[in-house]
C-alpha cells in the first residue's frame, strides 16, 4: 500500500524552534506537521534555511561559538561509551538518545581557516513535549571531577 502522502504532505504550522546557531539566538524557524500522516519537518525546510542565511544575528551567533551551550558532566568511560556521529546524525531518534560529535573535524573549509574541532554531546529531546517530534540539544562535555579519568568508580 502506498504512503498516504506519496503525492505530498498536507502541512500545518506546529510552532517554532530556535535556529540552532546558538541557544540564545532569537531566530525562530517554522515547524510543521502533516495533517494526514503526522510526519514532522523538524524545521528543516527551504524557508528555515533562508531565515538562517538572512539572520541579522549571524555574526553574534558565530562570535559566541559554543560558550552558551549547557555543560553535561560525565566520566571518561561514559564519554567513551557514546557512539560517535561527527559527520551525520544518528537514526533512531528516541528522546534521551545521546552521542558525541567532533564538531568541525570533517569540514575542510573550517580546518583550512584554522578552526579547531570541538567535542559536543548531542541529545534527542521531545519537541513540544511530543515524542513524535524530536529536536537536538547540544552540550559541552565536562569531565566529572569526582571520578578518576580512567572512568572507574570514585
N, C-alpha and C positions, 0 to 999 in steps of 0.2 A: 504494500500500500504506500503511495507517495506521501511525503510530508505534507501536512495541511497548508503549509506556507511555501510550497515549491515554487509558486509564481510570485512570491514576495510577501513580506511581513506586513501586518497592519499595526504600525507603531503608534503608541500613545505615550505622552510625556509622563515620566515617573517621578522625576525630580532632578536634582543637580548633584554633582560631586566636585571636589577640589580638583584643580587641573593636574595636580601631582608634581608640579615643578618644585614646590616647596610647601610644607604643611601650613605656613602662614599666608600663602597666596590667596588672593580674594577672587581669582577667576573661578567661574563655575561652568562646568561642562554639562550639557543636557544628557540625561539618561532616559532611555525609552524601553518600554516593554511591549511585546507583541500581544495584541488582544486575543489572537486566535490560539497560538501555541504556548504563550508565556515566556518565550525566549527574551533575553535582555541584551542590549547592545553595549552595556557597561560604559557608556560614554565614549566609545571608540568609533567615531564617525567622522566623515569629512568635515562636518560643521564644527566638531570638537577640535579637530586638528587646525582648522582656520582660527579658532579662538586662541589656541596656544601660540600659533605663529604671529598673531597680531596683538598679543598681550602687552599692555603698557607696563606691566611689572616684570617683564622678561629679564631685564638687566639686574633688578633687585634679587629675583629668584636665583639667577646664575651666581651672583656675588655671595649669597647666603650658603650656597652649596648644601652640605649635609648638616650644618650646625644646628638646625632646628628639629632634626629627627629625634624621636624618643629613643632612649637607651634601652637595650634589652640585656640584662645581666644573665650570663650563663657560664658554665665551666668550659674548659678547653675540650673536654670529652663531648659535652653537649653540642658545641660548635662543630667539632669534627664529625659528629654523627649526622649532621644535617646534609641532605643531598645538595649538590651544587648545580645551580642554573644561572651561569654567568652570561649566557648568550640567548637565553629563552626564558619562558615561564613554565612552571610545572603544570601538567594536566591534572585532572582530579582535583578541581578547585573546591575542596571541602573547607568550610570555616575552621580555622585553627591550624591548618597545614602551614608549616614553616620550611624555609630553605635559605641557603646562603648564596650570595651573588658577589662576585668580584667585579664591581661596577666600573666600567671603563676598560677592562682588560682586553676586550675584543673590539675596541673602537680605534682603528688605526689613526684617524684624524686626531683623536684625543691624546693618544700616546705621542704622535708626531709633534703636537703642540706643547709637549712637556707635562701632560697630565699624568697623575699618579692614581692608579686604580685603588678603590676603597672597598673594603668588605662591608656588606649590608646584609641584613636579615629581612626577608620578605615573609609576610604572613597574610593568608587569605582571611578576610573578615566579612561577615554578612553586611550587605548594603541595605539600609533602611530596615534593619532587623529581620531581613528575609534571607534564608539560606539559599534561595534560588537566584539571587543577585549578589555577586561577590565583588569585593574591591581588594586591592593590595595595600597593605600598610607596611611601610619600610621602617626599619630600626637600625641603629648603630649598635653593633655587638660590643659589649663591655665585659671583660673577664671578671668573674666573681672573685672578690678578694678573700673570701672566706674558704676558698678551695684551692688546693695546690694546682699549679699549671699542668700537672700530669692528668688532671681531670678526676683524680681519685677522691675519696671522702676526706673531708677536712679534719 
